[in-house]
Amino acid sequence: MNSWRLLVHCADRQGLVHRVTGVLFRSGCNVLVNHEFADLETGRFFMRTEFVGDIDPQPILEQTRRELPDDADVRLLQPHKPRVVTLVSREHHCLADLLVRHVFNELPATVSAVISNHPVLQDFTGKFSVPFHCVSHEGLSRADHESKLLAALKPYQPDYLVLAKYMRVLSPDFVRRYPGRIVNIHHSFLPAFAGARPYHQAFQRGVKVIGATAHIVTDDLDAGPIIVQEVMPVDHSHSPQDLARAGRDVEQLALAKALRLLFEDRVFLNGNRTVIFD
């Protein structure tokens, strides 16, 4: 029997879980895992159901939509590996972690290519037999650079872009081309220490924990919906360089967790927040 994921997001109503699972029951399907959440503040309902069944998906979709409020967003998917393009600049640690996971099938996605605005990581990327493209920003306006970046992305038709220490701010026009499909790792426990040099900001503030935040990219810098945050303790003996060195491990962990959740369809956007079913 085939495996499926049914994803539902709509206005909350009484009996929605019964209505959705009833469609699956009447279709001869077997529910394996079910998560649901009703946000009382916003009146929104979220549901993720894994099930098996030999079905024609279109009738299931139509029957499910008839059982739900008119605003329902319903998706019926089979588990698959989305296509990912990773954007980087000079730092290697997050890219290295993702490529190792990719090679050993620990990442539920396919890394189709790596694109950078510097050539520094080309030889390293080549060791993993992943295509590398250098799209330099030198001497170009942001609009011209992003035009070249889009041209490099076009052959790969990525489902997601992963900013693995890509140290360029993307324009709102670029972000709108991939709504909800660009993931960034920020080296700070947002919303604290947004922007540049967060470890130096953390040092000046005398923090006792440092963190990393993986989030969806929006028009607002470092303010998109948060997927995963990780922290680790530090103390007065840590210099800004020590904090940055320790933070690299936290960044890798946060990004890998966030991508697994996203690629397994466990992340729902709820305004500028997320609902995570893990």
Secondary structure, 3 states (H helix, E strand, C coil): CCEEEEEEEEECCCCHHHHHHHHHHHCCCEEEEEEEEEECCCCEEEEEEEEECCCCHHHHHHHHHHCCCCCCEEEEECCCCCEEEEEECCCCHHHHHHHHHHHCCCCCCEEEEEEECCCCCHHHHHCCCCCEEECCCCCCCHHHHHHHHHHHHHHHCCCEEEECCCCCCCCHHHHHCCCCCEEEEECCCCCCCCCCCHHHHHHHHCCCEEEEEEEECCCCCCCCCEEEEEEEECCCCCCHHHHHHHHHHHHHHHHHHHHHHHHCCCEEEECCEEEECC
